[in-house]
Amino acid sequence: MSETATAPTPTPEAPDPLHALMQAWEKDLLRGKKTERGSTPYRPVNVYASKRRRCVRAMALDMMHPEDDPFDQAIQFERMTQGNEAEQAIMARLHKVGPFCSPAFTVAEQQHRFEVKDRDSTIVVTGKMDGRLRFTGLDARPPFEVKSGKTYEGCETIEDFDRNPWAGMAIDQLLAYLYADDARNHPGGAPWGFIFIRRQSKLPRAIRVNLFDHLDRVERFIRDARAAVDARHGRGPLPDFIGDPAECRRCPHFGKSCDPPRDFGAGMQVYAEPEAIEAAETRERTRAAHEQYESSDKYLKEKFRGIEAGIVGDFRLAGKWAPLTTYDVPKEIKEPFKKVNPQGRFTLSIERIA
């Protein structure tokens, strides 16, 4: 009697360990997902300082339609986690460095909540200050914000922040802190603070921001925030469209709660040549590296100006002087020969809109 052959019982294939690792990583990030006041997104009652936008309408919609920008993707939690880790690392280093500074300082008021009120005491902006430095024997007690990541890597000045559509809000954020700050925190001098930028493989950068140099900017932020808050509470109209296609295309409300006129302006031409598109993509992809190069090149050439021969690490320095000819011609003599060509200079800005 022959025995009937039976097929072996299939066994589940062993999971790929690297795939399993990445799945566990994402699940750990998403455990931080939560909503306030139930299952629906929380609708803020005022503008968050960290959510300053060029478009006042978008600031209002951030409060009225938070569902347009759902914060539930693993990559979003990853960026937030990396930012928090960078901040914690900077804080730890500041605590360590403080006693060895002259004058010594301590780190105080970490994550201190603040409010900015309009003239009628309506709260229009709220936020949290990363920290404050208290210097021994000095009146200076500057608040500071910690920033990290590619967005801030090439920022050396306040103007650099404003040139980046995602970095500019950091200046307004710190100015709002300074404006809300109590006078006793900066006795004997103008209020100021700084933005501390953590940079990859480089020393951090600290950029000073003086409140009194930017009072018009703070007033504009408060005015914009008030218009957004009034719209949120039904006390005023929804602010107008900004009229900037680039700003609209990167807005989370675009095509959802906000549908601006999609007119790209008279004379706007669309170019579809693959070579031009590839060049634009390459330019965007290498922007951070270019900015790092320009910053480092500027630093080295300023530091070693006048050095004709030297060594720095694995690099040789070779400099030489050359004659520079200038002509000091009085203005009254030059003026009759002045000629202005209205199309003599052309400036082109290139910015991603999708």
MOURMO-V446669 format. One record per run of one state. SS is the DSSP state (~ for helix, > for strand, _ for the rest). FROM is the first residue (numbers start at 0). TO is the last residue. If there is no record, write none. Layout:
ss=(SS/SS)
from=(FROM/FROM)
to=(TO/TO)
This chain:
ss=(_/~/_/>/~/_/~/_/~/_/~/_/>/_/>/_/>/_/>/_/>/_/~/_/~/_/~/_/~/_/>/_/>/~/_/~/_/>/_/>/_/~/_/~/_/>/_/>/_/~/_)
from=(0/16/30/46/48/51/55/64/65/69/73/98/104/108/111/117/122/129/130/135/142/148/149/153/157/163/168/180/182/186/191/198/204/210/232/244/249/253/254/257/258/273/285/286/303/308/312/314/318/330/337)
to=(15/29/45/47/50/54/63/64/68/72/97/103/107/110/116/121/128/129/134/141/147/148/152/156/162/167/179/181/185/190/197/203/209/231/243/248/252/253/256/257/272/284/285/302/307/311/313/317/329/336/353)
